[in-house]
Amino acid sequence: MTDQTPSNDAALRRLIWPLRLTRLGMVAERVVRAFWPVWTIVLLAVALFAFGAADALPLELLWVALGLTLAALVWFAVKGIRIFEMPTPAEALDRLDRTLPGRPITALIDTPAVGADDPASQSVWAAHVARMAEKVAAARAPEPNLRLSDRDPYALRYVAGVAFAMALLFGSVWRVGDMGDVVIGTGEATISGPSWEGWVEPPLYTGLPSLYLNDITQAAFEAPAGSRITVRFYGEAGALSLRQSVMAAPVEADADTTAPAQDLVLERSGEVAIEGPNGRSWQISMLMDQPPAVVMDGDMTGVPPGQMQFTYTATDDYAVISGQARLMLDAEAADRRFGLAVEPEPREALLLDLPMPFSGSRSEFSELLVEDLSQHPFANLPVTVTLTVVDDAGQIGTIREAIARLPGRRFFDPLANALIEQRRDILWSRENAARAAQILRAVSHRPEGVFDDDGAYLMVRTAIRRLESGVDSLSVETRDQVAEILWNAAIQLEEGDLADALERLRRAQDRLSEAMRQGASDEEIAQLMDELRQAMDDYMQQLAENAQPGEDQPDQSGETMEMSMADLDEMLRRIEELMQQGRMAEAQEMLDALRQMMENMQITQGEGGDGPRTPGEQTMQDLQDTLRDQQDLSDDSFRELQEQFNPGRPNPQQGQPGQQSQQGQGQQSQPGQPGQEGQQQGQPSDQAQDGQGGAQSGQPPQDGLQQGQGQGGENDGRSLAERQEDLRRQLEEQAFNLPGEGTEGGEAAQRALEDAERAMDEAADALGRGDLADALDSQSEAMEALRDGMSELGRALAQEEGAQEPGQGQADGTMQPDRPLQDPLGRQAGNSGAFGSEEGFEQREEAFRRARELLDEIRRRSAEQERPEIELEYLRRLLDQF
């Protein structure tokens, strides 16, 4: 190495602090490695002495322990001094250089061995030095390696550290300072004679602190019952003695009252005295642990649809640890008529754990118990509730309340209510099985016009057969099964999932009317009002989606009235207000008027307009077109998938699942689209036939086209993947211009359209790969997301409708239309403008009856084992479809 250039010197001067920190880290490494046993021994010794090891060990053994500790400290200190070496600056420079790529520090302090007179070599060397100087500028001191796992494999240093920390928290470091007096035998016991210590430790559950008797100077104090009194004597044996009267058992005559350690339990008020030099006495008053108490705040109430709740308050002088509610049937308070006339079967009490607070004090608190007991046999019957709370001492507090009716689910559908009543009777006593079967058979004798759900009817018939099969000795298991069947049937009748929005609206109105007649609670009325609002929103959305742009509006020459969504909301608010005021008759009249208006309602597009006038309506129309195109593309994909598995096989138009799906869904989700009705009903047009290509004609796809990349059912020369990508870009533009930004409905619609766009992109990728099955799944997901987005957008637009100017999409409620109306499915309206004529209803009922008869006949024939096996197999396949 030779003298450095000025540029090298400047680069090396920047290494001053990194070199100092590196050397300091190396010093720390070597100190830790050389002297870790020394501080490990020191910390461990301090921890042991802080916990009173000097007091527990005999003096001779203590001397031995101190000698061994001192010898170990000297040995490891000397050994550490011998192996410790102070790192040199050169070692620090080498450590820092090794952390840099290419060891640039060595290059800066080095010179070329050859070529010193060669200008080209000097130029290359200067460039190399310049690059090394740039690397040196980024030098940082490396972190010191303080790990000792190779030298301390048993982690003794951590043991000593934990012991020292525990000594600081729970020990007394002052005892270490007294070690000199203990070792040389000049402690306090020698100077002042005999000494003592005492503690009073209350039970843990009280949460009270311990008392140090040496600090209590007053003659009397209080302590909880069960407190532990500990006394320790030091010095000459027999110099001090204990006298006490706090133990319930008498002190034995031969009891050693001068023992160095004595423990007492506070069982009664009395005296504790230490007799002898520096003695003292105290009069201790025992505080009795009071039993807990519990009360029920207010009445037990119901939470619709079927939960019950009540609030209780528990108190204790220290803490309540647990609680329980015990419910028993109060048969004497029940209305013992009809099915309740017989004696009830004995049932075990219903036990519910009372909720306890997770944090905070448990000496006084209030909690809410909420449980759904609507399916329990005690539901809607009088019960007695016994509340019990327990404290840590095992003491019990209890209270008993009589409840006139255990809240359960209420059914407003008359048929569902009848099924629940028979369920209650058989759960009351199995003696009611015959009576319940007879009533159920009478109810279901002529199901036409009574059961609007075939599934519920079949469940009731099943329950009847099971009741009648075990009427003489109905087992508990069969009874519970029948109760479960009747409950499910009632729920299905009460909450039946009706596809038609108008039927849901009628059902919500009927349930609200029935609730008003039965005097339902405010909570139940509020829930039914929410259901009515939801049903009305769904119905208005259905009307809006089925209002075809440009179609003839209903004849408005008669008596008509226009109402916006704000007017309908105000009408609902007025109905709810009348019910809260108890004016049920007026509320019922207004509800009937609302029913008639909703059934005769049509959506108008405004005055003088041929189509959508607002951006929201135009966006809704564009989304409907996109959904229709996506459905057509999905049908084409399905037909191509069929052609792959059945090449050359003709696919009749009416037999294609995709076409059936289009026909069924198109009328519900994209009603009124131009040019769609002709392809959904009847025979397809020639153009549609031509557009289906090989899949419709039974010819295989053209050569050279991969799966999923055929003509796609249209004579436009585009593949299915290209058509899917075009639809995705079209939806992206529509989502970008989506109205309702910032509103809850608009944000929900935006999220749904983003999901549809993502699914379309996945479908395009799958079509490009030729994976038609995955493409169909993604297309189905895209259509579902599109429908959700249109629904959310429709709700958002309906909410904004009240703020629009007249003529921008009002709800036209015609009280007495002059000509028949059509429902969204194209059917003629019946009397009074109600959707669905009586003739159509009778036809549907007749179809349902014939379907049931056909199903019963198939079941009867499949049970005849003498029939040929091939016929039985065919019948079983038919039953599997139903």
Helices and strands as residue ranges (DSSP letters): H 6-13, H 16-50, H 53-56, H 59-83, H 89-98, H 104-108, H 119-137, H 156-170, H 174-177, H 179-184, H 188-192, E 195-201, G 204-206, E 211-212, G 213-215, E 220-224, E 228-234, E 241-244, E 261-265, E 270-275, E 280-287, E 293-303, E 307-315, E 320-329, G 331-333, G 338-340, E 350-353, E 364-372, E 383-391, E 396-403, H 414-428, G 430-432, H 433-443, H 454-469, H 476-494, H 501-518, H 522-546, E 560-563, H 565-580, H 584-599, E 601-603, H 615-645, G 653-655, H 657-669, H 677-680, H 686-691, H 693-697, H 720-736, H 744-769, H 772-800, G 801-803, E 811-814, G 831-833, H 838-862, H 869-881
